[in-house]
Each structure stands twice: as structure tokens, then as C-alpha cells.
């Protein structure tokens, strides 16, 4: 299946399941569904087509807008996943098991979605996301070291997060890059490290 066809069908199918629960696909160039909860926490459901177009996986993760200084430009399609590989939808829950759902043809896509994916969205994905209502809820599941340092600063303050923030600043400084993402992230880290306790 071609990416454009996949996204069109995904918008229809996932929209039917998720829009009544407050999700939207607005702003997505692909088929990323999102909803905002208090405190700039977002819940994202991202159907992601495999390289040969025969299968897709579904990434499910919470995101706090402050984790990425370029959030406005990247939302919703290009955000990093704070929970790292612990984001895949499967019968076993949300975790590292990358379940692949068939979409070789439109019929395969629709059939597999109705039999497997749609029930998993209702019974697994949405209840999982409902657990994340603020940064404190998000912090234990964050595995990305940069995101962890930023979230830790928000929840526990500068004393608890200084070492992690400095480690991330040193790592990014070592890249010696003029990339906008690196520069803006270094600025954020410097701002957080300069914050009063």
C-alpha cells in the first residue's frame, strides 16, 4: 500500500474509533491522532506504515509540549517518543512488542483494523493514555534521557535534575552543531540549569 492511500484509510478508520473520544487528526500531514489534556500534555496515536507497505504498527504515547523547544513546528507528526520503544500497541498492552498489522490491500487493512486494531484502541490504547494527565504521571514512563531530565526538572526541581540536565547539555555541546534543534535544546537546558531551586 502506498503512503497516501494508507494515510487516507487510516484517517477514516482511526478517526471513527478515536474522534468520539476527543482525538483529532488536525495538523497532521499523515494520520497522527492527538488530544490535549491539562498542562500541555498530549495523547498521541500514530499508525505508522512499514517500509514495504505491507504492514503497519501503532505507536501510542503521551507527550508534554515543554519536552521539545520546537514543539509548535514538529507537532503532531515529528515528535520524539518520550517512552522510547515502549510505545507499541499489541494484545499484551503498550510496550516494546512491535505488533505488525496487515495492510497489503485496502481489504486487508479494513478487515484487520475492525477485528484487531479497533478493539485494542478501546481496551488498551485509550486506557493507557488516560493514565497521563500531568507531567508527574508522565515522568516514570519517560525513557528518553533528554526528556527524562526536562520532566524531572519540572516535577522535582533543579536539585534533583541538575546532573541529568548537565549530562544532556554536555552531550549536545559535543556535537558542535548549528542545527536548529540542537541549538534550541541547548538554550532550553541552559535556561533550566539557570533556574532557581
C-alpha positions in Angstrom: 0.0 0.0 0.0 1.3 3.5 -0.9 1.7 6.0 2.0 -1.0 8.4 0.7 -3.6 5.6 0.4 -2.6 4.3 3.8 -3.0 7.7 5.5 -6.4 8.3 3.8 -7.8 5.0 5.0 -6.1 5.4 8.5 -7.7 8.8 8.9 -11.1 7.3 8.2 -10.7 4.1 10.3 -8.8 5.5 13.3 -11.0 8.7 13.2 -14.1 6.6 13.5 -12.7 5.0 16.6 -10.8 7.9 18.2 -12.7 11.1 17.4 -15.6 10.3 19.7 -13.0 10.1 22.5 -11.7 13.6 21.8 -8.9 12.8 19.4 -8.3 14.8 16.2 -6.0 14.4 13.2 -5.9 18.1 12.5 -2.5 19.5 11.6 -1.2 16.1 10.7 0.3 15.6 7.2 0.0 11.8 7.7 -2.5 10.2 10.1 -1.4 11.1 13.6 -4.2 11.4 16.1 -3.9 13.6 19.2 -5.8 15.1 22.0 -4.8 17.6 24.6 -5.3 17.3 28.3 -4.4 19.7 31.2 -1.0 21.2 31.5 0.0 20.8 27.8 0.0 17.1 28.0 -0.9 15.4 24.7 -2.0 11.9 24.0 -0.9 10.6 20.6 -1.9 7.6 18.5 0.3 7.1 15.4 -0.4 4.5 12.8 3.0 4.0 11.1 3.3 2.3 7.7 6.2 -0.2 7.3 8.9 0.2 4.7 7.3 -2.1 2.1 3.7 -1.0 2.6 2.5 -4.5 3.7 2.1 -3.8 7.4 1.9 -1.0 9.9 2.4 -0.6 13.6 0.7 1.7 16.0 2.7 3.9 18.4 0.8 5.2 21.5 2.4 7.7 23.8 1.9 10.8 25.9 3.9 14.0 25.3 4.4 17.2 27.2 4.9 20.2 24.9 7.9 21.5 27.0 9.9 18.4 26.2 10.7 19.8 22.7 11.6 23.5 22.2 10.4 23.1 18.6 7.1 21.6 19.6 5.0 24.0 17.6 6.9 23.2 14.4 7.0 19.5 15.0 3.5 18.8 16.3 2.0 16.3 15.7 3.9 14.4 13.1 7.6 14.8 14.1 7.8 14.5 17.8 10.2 12.1 19.5 8.7 9.4 21.6 9.5 10.0 25.3 8.7 6.4 26.2 11.2 5.2 23.5 10.3 1.7 22.2 7.8 1.2 25.0 5.1 2.7 22.7 3.8 -0.1 20.5 0.2 -1.3 20.6 -0.3 -5.0 20.9 -2.6 -7.6 22.6 -0.1 -7.5 25.5 -0.5 -3.8 26.1 1.6 -0.8 25.3 5.2 -1.8 25.3 8.2 -2.9 23.2 6.5 -5.6 21.3 6.1 -4.2 17.8 3.0 -5.8 16.6 2.6 -5.6 12.8 -0.9 -5.3 11.4 -1.6 -6.3 7.8 -2.4 -3.7 5.2 -1.2 -5.3 1.9 -4.5 -4.2 0.4 -7.4 -2.0 1.4 -9.5 -5.0 2.3 -6.7 -6.5 4.5 -6.3 -3.1 6.2 -10.0 -2.7 6.9 -10.6 -6.3 8.0 -7.6 -6.4 10.3 -8.4 -3.0 11.8 -12.0 -4.0 12.6 -11.1 -7.4 14.0 -8.0 -6.4 16.0 -6.8 -2.8 16.0 -10.1 -1.1 16.8 -10.8 -3.3 19.8 -7.2 -2.7 21.0 -7.6 1.0 20.7 -10.6 0.9 23.1 -9.4 -1.7 25.5 -5.6 -1.0 25.6 -4.5 2.3 24.0 -7.0 4.8 25.4 -7.0 3.4 29.0 -3.2 3.5 28.9 -3.2 7.2 27.7 -5.9 8.1 30.3 -3.2 7.5 33.0 -1.2 10.5 31.8 -2.9 13.7 32.9 0.2 15.7 34.0 4.0 15.7 33.9 4.2 13.8 37.2 2.1 11.0 35.7 4.4 11.0 32.6 7.8 11.0 34.4 8.0 7.3 35.5 7.5 6.1 31.9 9.9 8.5 30.2 12.9 6.6 28.9 14.5 9.2 26.5 17.3 10.7 28.7 16.8 14.2 27.5 13.1 14.1 28.0 13.6 12.5 31.4 15.9 15.3 32.5 13.4 18.0 31.5 10.4 16.3 33.1 12.4 15.6 36.3 13.2 19.3 36.5 9.5 20.1 36.2 8.4 17.6 38.8 11.3 17.6 41.4 13.1 20.8 40.7 16.7 21.8 39.9 18.4 19.9 42.7 17.0 16.5 41.6 17.7 17.2 37.9 21.0 19.1 37.7 23.2 16.1 36.9 20.9 14.8 34.2 20.5 18.2 32.6 24.3 18.8 32.6 24.9 15.4 31.1 22.5 16.2 28.3 24.0 19.7 27.8 27.5 18.2 27.6 26.3 15.5 25.1 24.7 18.1 22.8 27.5 20.6 23.2 29.9 17.9 22.0 28.0 17.7 18.7 29.3 21.2 17.8 26.2 21.6 15.6 24.4 24.7 14.3 21.3 22.6 13.7 18.2 24.5 14.9 17.0 21.6 17.1 20.4 21.2 18.9 20.7 25.0 19.4 17.2 25.4 20.8 17.5 22.4 23.0 20.8 23.7 24.4 19.1 27.0 25.1 16.4 25.2 27.0 18.9 23.2 29.0 20.8 26.4 29.9 17.6 28.1 30.9 16.6 25.1 33.2 20.0 25.0 34.7 19.9 28.7 35.5 16.5 28.3 37.2 16.4 28.9 40.9 15.8 25.8 43.1 
